[in-house]
Amino acid sequence: MKEYYIIKPSTLNLEQRLEKFPPDFKFCKDYALWLISEIIKKIAYKLENEEVEIWVPLCSMIAKKHPYSYRKHLRYLCNNFPNVGNVLFRKEYTKGSCYSYRLSPHFFGQEVETKKITDKKLLNHLRRDNYLMSNNAFRKNYKFLGKYFNAKLSIQTTEANEKNKALFGNEFDYRKHLFNAVQICDIANKEFCISYTYKTDGRLHHQLTRLSKPFRQFLRYDGKKLAECDVSASVPTILSYLLSNMVIGSNHLDNVINSNKYYYRHYMFCKRAVEPINSEIALFAQQVLSGKFYELFIEDMQKLNHFKVTIKKGEYCFEKIDDDSEVEEDKQNLRKIVKKQILAMFNARPSYHLKAEAVFNHHFPTILKWLKTFKKSNHKYFSYLTLQLESYFMLNIVARKFNKKFRGKKPLFTLHDCLITTEDNIDELHHFMKETLSEALYFTPILKVEVWE
């Protein structure tokens, strides 16, 4: 390891502080910046919607052996020097807890940047034996996907850092700003972490899933751009499969249903209590495979809420809009909002989104009745079931078979409902994914390909 990236407040000038107030001990600037960075990283994961004082305990970190005196460095950073103030605040020790630290109000909520440090003694301390840390569930089920988190996976750090600062200047979303800075540093430092949440969504969570979309263009694998292939309208597609196989059954559906007693209990109850009529299920599948599923509800949503086709960016879809310009572009925006409403209705408690339920009921009344019955006891189980099915097909079927076919020689990553590989392999992945899903689902879903650029 020859370099390491940390996060620091953009306005922090540590050199000037050291020049004016030189410490009386062996001070390592890179080590001080690393300590600040570790506190910022922990703040990023603690921040909620409201920005409040975030105190970070350093119990586990300071218990380890350090190359420099962490006590002296932290005390220096907490010193309130004349005209420059302090970098950190410290909460005093109390019984049963250790010292906690937070950023000075002068730096908290302000822009951060990534910076390269090169102190050899510190780099030896930070060196990791493995690129990837993972939980037991991942290692047990999808270990084959972990090998691609290696030295070849990189990010264009300078460009990503500038993009992060530009987005913060426009949006002022401090939490997202910090969170993206953490992912950028983790990828640049090859400190990958992956977990498999088998009890809820069945997805893999790692730096690529946590990194915001605008930064994907800066990712590289072996110097090559990445590209994704995903299922269009994935939730309706999976729901169509679920409804179509509810009566006749399928091995894939049984594998997911039987994996959790809650899914099984709810599924069997709804199967006996309410059964959607076949004509509705056929219409639902037809609409999904036409690629116009959400367009089906636009006219009904307009009639129900009395608003015109055009909408302005950022405005709520139930507002009346008077501007008739740029109709085609606005139709696309309207589709996005209707999609958001329908998906929110799928995942919410029954009768929570009444308007979305009303327009859905106009076309699929018995499906809505089945859906509300399924969600009556606990609405989260339906979301978990659809996500589990989606992940089952993408991870256990497509990804596993793709890896086996090419003997692990083609890189493969997951991002929720899509699979990712390098740009030169995306056509092969698209073809393989189409064939494999068609065989497993008994219909050919609509797939989308996008190069991250």
N, C-alpha and C positions, 0 to 999 in steps of 0.2 A: 504494500500500500504506500503510494507516494503522495497522495493528497486526500483530503476529507472535506466535505462540505457541511457548513453549519448555517444557522439562521441567526441574524442579528437585526436590531432596529436600524433602519437606514440612516437615521440621524445621529446614531451613536458614533462619536469620534473618540475611540479609546486611546489613540496615540496622543491626542491633545491633552487628555486627562492625565495620562502618565507623565507627560512633559511638565505639566503644571504642578502635579502632586505625585512625585516619584515615590513608589513604595519602598519600605525599608527591609524588604526580603527579596528572594529570587523570584521575580514575577515572570510568568509566561503568558504573553498576550493571547496566543492561540488557545491555551488552556482556559483562560478567563472567558473567551468568546464561546468556547465549547460549553462551559457551565451555563452561560446565559442562554445558549441554544437549547440545552436540555430542559430548562425551565419553560422556554417558549413552546417547545414541542408538547409538554404536558399541559400547558395552558390551552393549546389548540384542541385537545381532546376533552377538556373540561368545560370549555365555553359553550353556552347555550345561546338562545336567541338574544337574550338581554346581556349586555356587557356589564359585568360587575367585577368586584375584586376577586381575583382568582389566586388563592394561596396554594403553593406547590410544596408538599413535603419531600425532602430528599433522603429519607431514611435508607431506602435500599441502595441508592446510588453511592452515598458517602460511606456506606459500610464496606465498600470494596477498596482494594488497594489502589491508590492513585499515584501517578508519576510526579505530581506536584502537590503542595500543601493546599488542599481544598478549603480548609478553615481560613487561612490567611487570604486567599484569593476572594472568597465570598465576603469576608469582612471588608476588604478593600472596596469591592463593588457596592457594598451597603453603606459606605462612608458618605456622609452628606457634605461634600466639599463646597467651599464658597464659590458662588457664581455658576457652578456646574452641577451641583446637586449629587444625588446618588443614582446608580443604575438599578439597584434592587432594594426592596424593603424586606425586613426579616421579622417574622412573628416569633416572639420569645418562646422558649421551651416550656412546656407544661408536662406534668406527669402523665405518662402513657402515650406521649407523642413526641416527635422530634421537631427540630427547627423547620419552619416553612418560609418560602420566599415568594415574592411576586415582583413583577416589573414596576418600576416607578411610573406614576401617572403621566409623566412626561413622555414615556415611550409606549405605554399600554394604549392600544387602539390605533397606533400609528403604523405606517408602512414598514415592512420588513424586507430583507433581501438575503439571498444566499451568498456565502463567502467561502473561499477556499482557504484551508489552513494546512500547514506543511511541517509542523514541528515533529521531528522523527520520534522523539521520546513519547509524545502523546499518541502518534499514529500506531506505535507498537502496542500501546495500552488499548487502543480502540479496535485493533485487528480481531476479526472473527474467524473461527475455523470453518464455518459454513456460510454460504450466501443466504440460505433460506431457513427460517424458523417456522414451524407449523404445528398444528394441534394433532392429537392422536387420531381424531376422526378423519382428518385429511390423509394422514399417512396410511391409515387402514383402508381407505376407499379409493383415493385418487392420487396416490404417490407418483404415478407415472407423469402427472402434469407438473410436478415440482422441479424436474430437471431443467426446464427451460428458464427458470429464474436463476440465471448465472451471469458471468462476466460479460456475455454478449448483449444482454439487455441493458440499454443505456438511455439517457435522455440528454438533449442538447441544453445543458444547464444555463448558459448565458441567455439564450433566447427564451427559455421557459421562465427565468427570473424576471426578465423585462416584461414579458406578457403578464405575469402575476402582478407586477407593480402597476401596469397600465389598467388592468381590470379593477384593481383596488381603487385607483384614481377615478374610475367611472361609477363603480357600484358601492364603494365604502362598506363592503361586507367583510368585517375583520375576521370573523370565524373562518369563512371560506378562504380568505387570504392566507391565514396561518396554516390551514389544513393543506392547501395546495403546496405551500412552501415545505411542509413536512414531507409530503409525498415526493416532491422534486429531490430533496436531499436524500431520502431513503433510496430512491432509484439510483441517483448519482453515486451513492456510497455502497451500492450493492447490498443493502441491509433489507432484504425482502422478508415479508411475514405473510403467511397465508393460513386461513382458517376455513373449515367446512362446517356450516351451521345446519346440521342434519335434522334438528328438531323443529326448525321453523321454515325458512325458505329453501333449504337444500342447496344453497349456492356457495360458491367459493368467494372469499373476500380477501383482497390483497391490494397492493399499491395501485395497480392499474384500474381496479374498480373504484377506488377512492379518489383518484385523480380526476379533476373536472374535465369536461369534454374539450374545451379550447386548448388544452395542453397535450392532447393525443398526437398532434402533428409533430411534436418534438421527440417522440419515442422512436427508438431504433432497436433492431435486433441484428447483430452482426453487421451493423452499418446500413441496414435496409429499413425502409418504411414499413409500418404495420398496416394491415387492412382487416376489416371485419365482415362477417357474413351472419346475418340474423334473420329471424322469422318475422315477417311483417304481421302486425296485429297479433302478437304472440298470445296474449291472454284469451281473446276470442277464439283463436285457433285451438288452443289447449282445451277450452271449454267445449268447443265443437266435438273434439275427440272424446271428451268425457261423456257428453250427452249421447253421442252415437254408439258408444260401447257400454252404456250403463245397463242395458238389458242383456245383450249378448255376451258381454264381458270380454276381457283380453288379458293376456299374461302380463303385459306392461302395466295395465291399470291395477291389476291385482297386486303386483309387486309394491306399488306405491301405497295403495289403500291399506294393505295388510302390515305396512311398516309402522303404522301408528294406530293405536287403539281408538284415538279420538276421531281420526278420519274414518275409520271403519264403522264406528258406531253411528256417526252422523250420516255417512253415505248410505248405510243399510236402512236407517230410519227413513231418509228421504226417498230412497228407492221404493220402499213399500208404501209410504204415505202419499207421495205425489209423483206422477210420471208424466213428463211433457209429451204432447202428442207428436207422432212421427212427422207430420207435415211441417210442424214448426221447427223441429230439429233439422229437417232437410233444407228448409228455407234459411235457417241460421247458417248452416254449412255452406250453402250456395253463396250467401252474402259475404261470408268470410273469404272464400276462395275467389270471389270476383275482384277482391282488392278494394271494394267500396263499402266495407262494413259500416264505418262511422258516417259515411255520406247518407246512409239510410235514415238517420235521425235528424239531419240538419233542418229539413223542411218542417218537421213536427216541432222541433225546438223553436223555430222561428214563429210558428203560429201560436205556440203556447205562451211565448214571451213577448210577442209583438215587436220584434226588432228587425231591422233590415239586414241585408246580406253583409254590408260592410261594417267592419269594426276597426277600432284603432288599437294599436299595440298597447297592451297593459290594461285595457278596459275590461270590465267584467262582462261576460257574454250575455247577461240578461238586461243590460242597459239598452236604451233606444239610441240608435245611431242615425245621424242625418246625412253624413257625407257619403255620396254615391261614387266617389272616385276610386280608381284602382280595384275594380270589382274582383277580378280573377285572383289577385294577390290576397285580397281580404277573404275570399272563399277558403283559401288554404289556411289562413289564420283561424277562421271560424271552425274548420274541420279539427284543428288542434284543440280548440276549446271544447268542442262537443266530445272529442275523444277523451279529454281530461275528465269531463263530467260523467261519461259512461263508465270509465275505469274506476272513478271515485265511488260510483254507485255499486259496482261489483264488490268493492272491498270494504264498504261501510256497513254499519248496522242497518237492518231493514227499516225502510221508511225514513231514513236520514236524508237522502237526496230524492225528494218527492217528485220534482220536475223531471229528473232523469229517469226515474222509475215509470213515470207517466208515458213518456215517449217510447220507452222500451216495451212497456205493456201493450202499446198500440200494435206492435208487430209480433211480439212473443209473450203473450199472456201466461201460458202454462209454464214456459221456461222461467219467467219471473217468479211465478208461484213456487216452483221448485227451489229456485235460488233463495227466496226469502225463508222458506222452510229450513233449508240447509243452514242458513245463518242465524236462525232464531235463537239458538242456545248460546253460540259464540261465533260472531261474524269472522273472527280471525282465522278460524279453521278452513273456511273456503279459500281465503287468500293463500294460506299455507299449502293447501292441497293443489291449487293451480300452479303455484311456484314450484312445488315439489315435482309435479308431473313435468313441467317445463325443464327443470334441471335434470331430471331423470333422462329425458330424451337427449338433451344436449351433452351431458357429461357421461352418463353410463352407456349410452348407445352410440352417438356420433363421435364424441371425442375419443372414447376408448377404442372403437373400431378404426378410426383414422390413425391413431397412434400405432395400433397393431399392424395395420396394412403397410405403413411406411417405416415400421421398425424404429419409431422414435426419432427419425432423422429430419422430420419437418417440424419446426417450432409450432406450438399450439398453446394459446392462452384462452381464458374464458372471461367474459364480461356480461354477467347476468344471463340474458337470453341470446347471446351471440358468441361465436367463436372467432378467434383472432389468429392470424398467421402473418408471415411476411408478404409484401406486395407480390413477389414473384410466385408465391404458392397459393394465392387467393382463388384463382380460377379452379385449381384442382380441389381445394377445400369446398368451394361452392358446388361443384359437380358431385362430389362425394356426399356432401350434406343433403343435397336434393334427392339422390338415390336412396340413401339410408333412411331419411325421414319418411319418404314415400312408402317404403317397405314397412316401416314400423307403425305409421299412423293410418295406413290404408287409404291415404289421399296425398296429393302433392301440395304442400304449403307454398305460399309465396315467399321467396327469399330475397333479401336485399344485400348488395355488396357495396362497401364504402371504403375507399383508401383514406387513411388518416394523413391528410395534408392540408 
